[in-house]
Amino acid sequence: MLKVTHKDLIAAALAEVETLDIDDAVALLDRDDTVFVDIRDPRELEREGKVPGAVHAPRGMLEFWVDPTSPYYKDVFGTDAKFVFYCQSGWRSALATKAVQDMGLANVTHIGEGFRGWKDAGAPTEDVAPRS
């Protein structure tokens, strides 16, 4: 039997990270000092679309892309922006936000209702072209 379940991990992350509701997240959409980060699988983006202008950072690569000592580092994470992470339902983004917060990335938050909540609220989305 597991000592810690996924629900335990998510609850621990939620106790330590900032969670935005959809209205607060939408209010940040057009700000130059905010970067939305979609951590979903590429197939999810192709199927469902994404938040307009969001950076795609697959969950499996996120810590490598955030760490400036990694050969996979992405410059976007070296800015002073507010980072708004999201996944489909808010679970992966809670864990991801906690992980990058623990790594020292400042000004991070996540969308508690995920992309599903975003779409259900009628917030704007953009299509993602299929990979070739």
WOPEBEL-V859472 format. One record per helix or strand of 3 or more residues. SS is the DSSP state (a for helix, b for strand). FROM is the first residue (numbers start at 0). LEN is the number of residues. If there is no record, write none. Layout:
SS;FROM;LEN + SS;FROM;LEN
//
This chain:
a;5;9 + b;17;3 + a;21;6 + b;33;5 + a;41;7 + a;61;5 + a;74;4 + b;81;5 + a;90;13 + b;107;4 + a;113;7
//
